Amino acid sequence: MPATCEVSVVIAAFNREALIERALRSVWSQTLAPAEVIVVDDCSSDDTATVARAAGAQVLRHGQNRGPAAARNTAIEAATQPWIAVLDSDDEWLPHHLATLWPLRDGHDLVAGSAIYSSSPEFPSRLAGWPRRRALLLRSPAQLLYPENPIPSTVLLNREAVRRAGGYDEQVWFVEDIDLYARVLERGSGLVAPIVTCVYRHHSGQATADLAYMHAQRRMLVERFAKRRWAKPGVLSRMQAVTEWDSLRLAIRQRSRSDCLRAGAWLAGHPAASLALVGLWSWRFQARRGGREQAALLRTGDRV
């Protein structure tokens, strides 16, 4: 039996009957085991709760669908351990995930590894997280805003720090994680390790239409962050430039003329956006190159 750490694993799930077992298998395969695993079934219409319970998780159920932020808050409230490890129900941890992050927590309220996107083991796309070779020390929420959020959902959170920050905002969807991380970092520090500890799986349940809503939520975050002392106008403008660029690409794919014109007009009206996009492209180039390198290690069974 592996050693155990003082961690409560938190999984929010909605209609994940076909995927939740894989996520839980990756938890039970950890070389350093968590103390408990809590799945919150957010009023699924399938057998998500039954499958999760059969796989060994403690299962709580919402009487109505309230969203991932509310589901995670429910799980965190029920947790008994001082640290929270968040896992999305359609992703999976590599066996060294907790063993990698647990020793890095001292002095920090937030610790994360990196992840690799993949629609299959043979088709990696890019890294999610910090694409450099040295760990990233987070001293300010501003570091989350540009070029991209360096913290994937492979995060280990101090439960008391989450409580002080007010937990997940249940009115925010898709970007509820970065909203919480920013509030945690307003009071403490974090560390992002350049080690892949999680695999993000692309699948048909991830609707492209959701991306448009996610972009709208990111614009909302720009307005929300603008009220914070640490958020400088230049950083917020660069963050919005990234959002508008991604919105433009999505609009072109969807052949939405109105959205193309809106995003294009914003970019054309902000000359500094071109410099912001150069930084974004450099980041994503490194992420794709790193993804190929890490995927090669993953296929050979080496630690990534």
N, C-alpha and C positions, 0 to 999 in steps of 0.2 A: 504494500500500500504506500502511495506517495505521502510525503509530509503535507500538512495542512496549514494554510495561512488564514488570517482573520479577514476574509473577504466574503461578501455576499454578492453573488452573481445576479444581475437584474436583466430580465428579458421581457420586453413588451411584444405581444403577439396578437395579430388580427388575421384570421383566416390563413393560418400558416400550417395547416395539418400536414402538408406534403414536405415541409421544410424544417419544422421545429425539431424533429428527432435528430437531424444531422447537426444542428447547432448544439443540441444537448450532448450528443456523442463527443463533440469537440471539447466540451467542458469536462466531461468525465475522463477524457484522455490526457488531461493536464499532468505534467510531471510534478507540479506543486498544486495540490488540490484546494479548492475553495471550501469554506466552512458550510455554505448553504447556497442553494440555487432557487431563485424565485421567478416564476413565470406569471405574468399578469395577462390573462386572456381578455382582450378588450371587446367583449361581447361578440365573439366570432359566431358565424353561422355554420361552421363545420366542426370537426372533432379535434380542433387544436388543443383544447384543455385535456381531453382524454389521452391523446398521444403524449403530451408533455408530462402528465401524471404517470403514465406507464413507463416513461423514460427516466423517472426518478426525481422529477422536480416538484417543489412545493408550488401549487397552482392557486392563484387568486383570480376571481372573475368579476369584471364590471357588468352591471346590469344593462348598460347602454354603451355604445361606442363613443369614447371620449378622447381618443387620439393618443399617440405615443408618449407625449409629455405627461399626460395624466396617468397613463399606465406605469411609467417609470416612477412617478411620485408615489403611487400606491405601493410599489415594490420597495422603494427606499424607506417608506414609513414602516413597513413590516420587517425590514432587515434588522438583524441583531448584531451585525459586525461593524467595526469602525471604518472599513473601507468597502467601496462599491465598485464592482467591475461591470460595465455595461456591455452587453452583447446584443446586436440586432438579430432578430429571429431568423433571418435568411442568410446570415453570414456564419463563418466558423473560425474558431481559434486554431492556431497551430499549437502543438503540444507544449511548447516552451513559453507560451504567452504570459501566464502568471509568474512563472519562474524568472522571466526577464524583467517584468515590471515591478514586482514586489520589492526587490532590493534597492530600487531607485527612488522609493517614496520618501525617504527621510528628508525633512526640511521642506517638503512640497505638499500642496493640496491636490495636485493633479499630475498624473504620469501617464504617458501614452507611448505606444509603439507605432509602427507603420503598418500599412495593409497593402495588399496587391489586388487589383481588380481582375476578375476573370469570369468569362462565360463558360469556360471548361478548363480542365487542367492544362490543355494544350493551347489555350488561347488567352494569354495574359495581355492586358492592355497597358496599364501604367500603375505607378505607385499612388497611394493615397497617404498623405502624411508628409514628413520631412524628408526631402530628397537628397540631402547632403550626407557626408560621411561621419560628421561629428554630431553629438547630441545638441539639441536646441534648448537653451534655458529661456523660459518664458517669465519675464518680469512685468509685462504690461499687456492688457487686453489688445492694445493696438497691433501686437504681433500676429493676431489672428485674422486681421482684415485683408492683408494684401501680401503677395499676389493671390494666395489661396489660404484657407484655413489649414494650418499644418497638423491639426489634431484630428485624426480619423475617429471613428466610434470605438476604437480599441483603447478605451480610456479607463484608468483607475482613479477613483475620486475619493477624497476624504469625506466621509459621511457628514461630519460636523460642519465642514466647509460648505457643503451643498446646502445644509440647513440654514447656515448664516446667510447664504446668497439668496435664499427664498425658494430653492428647488427649481424645477423646470417650470417655465411659463406655459400654462396650459392653453393659452390663446395663440401660441406660436406653433406652426407645423413646418416640418421639413428642415428648418434651421433652428429648432429648439436647442440643439446641442451647442452651437457656437454662442447662442444667447446666454446659456448657463455658464459655459466656460469663461466668457468675458466677465461675468459677475463674480465667479470664483477667483479669477486672477486680479480683480480689483482689490482683493484682500490678502492674496497670497501669491505663490509662485508655482511654476509647473516645469516639467521636463518632458521633451519628446525624444525618444531614442530612435536612431536610424536603423532599426531592426524590424524586419517584417514579422509580425506575430499573428496576423489575421488575414483571411482571404474573403474578399467581397465577391459574392456570386451574382452575376447578371442573370436575370430570368424574365420570363414573359409577364410576371406580375408587376414589374416596374414600368408603369405606363409612361410614355413620352409626354403625355399631356400634363403629368405632374411637374415636369420641369418648368413650364410656364408659371405655375403657381409658386414653385420654389424661388424663381427669379423675383416674383412679386414680393415674396417674404424677405428676400435679401434687400430689396429696396426699402422695405419697412425697417429693417435693421439699421440701415444707413441713417434714417430719420431718428430712430431710437438712440443710436450711439452718439449722434450729434449733440445730445444733451449731456454727455459725459465729459468730464474735464480732460481725460486722457486722449480723447478722440480729436485729433487735429484735422482741419478741413482738407488738407492735402491727402491724408490717408483715406478719408471717407470718399473723396473724389476718385481716387484710384480704385477703391473697392467697387464703387458704382460703375466705373469704366469696365471692369471685369464682368460685372453683371450684364451690362448693356451689350458687350461683345458676345457673351454666351446667348443672350436673348436674340441677337441678330442672327447668329448661326442657327438657332432653333427655328426662327421665323422663316429663314431661307429653306430649311428642310421641309417645313410644313406649308410652304408657299403662302404665307400670310403676309399680304402686301401691307396692311395697316401696321402690323408689328414691325416689319422691316423698316418702314418709314419712321416709326417712332424711335426705335433703337438707333437707326442710322442718323437721325436728326440730333439725338443727344450726343453721339460720338463726334459728329461734325461740329457741334456747337461748343465742344470742350477740347481745344487744341492740345492740352496736356495729356489727353487720353491716349495719344499715340505713344508717349513715353511709358505710360502705365501698361500698355499692351505689350511693349517690348519686354518688360519685366515678366509679364504673365507668360509669354511664349517661351522665354528662357526657362522659367520654372517648369512648364509642362514638358519641354524637351528633356530636361533632366529627369522628370518623373517617368517618362516613357522609356528612356534609356535605362534608368534604374529598374523599371519593371521587367524589362527583358533580362537584365542580369540576374535579378532575384528569382525570376521564373525558372531560369536555367538551373539555379541552385535547388529550387523547390522540386524540380523534376528528378534531380539526382538524389534527393533525400537529404541533402545537406541543410544545416541550419541557415536561415536567411535573415 
